[in-house]
Amino acid sequence: MNINDLKNYCLNKKGVYIDFPFDDRTITFKIGSKMFALSDIKTGEEKNLKVNLKCNPELAMDLRNIYEGVIPGWHMNKKHWNSVFLNSDIPINEIFKMIDHSYELVFKSLKKSEKAKIEV
């Protein structure tokens, strides 16, 4: 999986847009005012490409125990975020499930007014 695959998958979700709130190399995928995924787009090597994804705390621990390519979220709240290496031991369908889970968690946490704009 490369950065374009990640962009395409995330941007196909309802209401998702890209932002660069931190710097010109950290791409964030947002829904409403909140981010559900972020990645360093200038890592230099595809094998090191990772994405930070929000995760239920119990599931986050389970995923870290199952896959070497899932570690506590880099520069994030390690209880609620995982860093997922996109070219590791994780099957692509599992990465898609992790992205979906992150999106759903963040969508549920949005204000009603933000949800209403997206659900239209």
N, C-alpha and C positions, 0 to 999 in steps of 0.2 A: 504494500500500500504506500502511495506517495502523497505529497501534500495536495496535489490536484484531486486525487481520489477522496481525501478527507474533505476538502472544500465542497466538492460535488455532492457528497453524501449529506453533509450538514446543511448545505444551502437548499436541498430538496425538501427540507422540513418546513412546515408552515410557520411563517413569521420570522424566520432566521435571517440575520444580516451579519456582515463582517464589520469589525471595528478594530482599531489599533490604539487603545487608550494608554498603553504603557510606553511603547516605542515603535519604531518602524519594522521590527523583526518579530514581534509577538502578535500573532493573529488571534483574535478572539471571535468566537461565534456566539451571538447573543440572540435571546428571545426577549422581547420587551426590553426592560432596562438591565437584565441580568445575563451574565455569561454562563454557558453550559460546557464550553470547550475552549481551550486555548493551546497554541503550539508555537514553538520557535521555528519560523520558516527559513531561517538561515543557519541551520545546524551544519551544513556542509556535507553531510553524509546521510544517505537514505536510511542506512542501518541504524542510525541514532535518532531518527525521527520519532518523536513522542508527542502525545496529546494529553493534557490534563483534563480529566472528566469528573464531574460531581458524581457521588455514589452514596447509597445508603451505607451507614457505617458497618453493619454486619456483613453485607455483601462485599464491601471494600476489603475487609479482612479475608473473606473466603477467596476472593479473586487473587489476592497477594499470595495466598497459600497454594493456589492451583497453578498459577503462571509465573514463571521467572520474569516475564516482560511486564508485570504489573508491580509497581512500587508505590509507597506513599507519595502523595502529590508534591511535586517539586515547587517550592515557594508558595505552598497552599496550606490550608488547614488539613492536616494529614488524616484526621478522623473522617472528613467528608469528601476528600478528593484523592484520586489515584492518578499517577502518571502511567500511561500505557504506551509501551514501545510498539510501534506499528509494524515493525518487521522483526518479530521475535517468535516465541513459541505459541502465540495466540492465533487461533484460526480467525480468518477475516469475518466470518459470520458472528463470532463472539465479540469482536471489536464493534461491529455494527450494533449488537445488543447493548454493549456498554454505552455507546453514543446515544442510543434510543433511551436508555435508562436515565442518563444525565439530562437529556432534553425534557423528559417527562417530569423528573424531580423539580427542575427549575420552572417549568411551565406551571406546575401545581402551586409553586410558591409566589407566583406573580399576583399583584393586586387585581381585583375584579375588573377594574377599568382597563388594565393592560390586557388581560385575558379576552375581554370583549372585543378589543380592536383586532386581535389575532384570529378569533373565532369567526369573524364576519365572513 
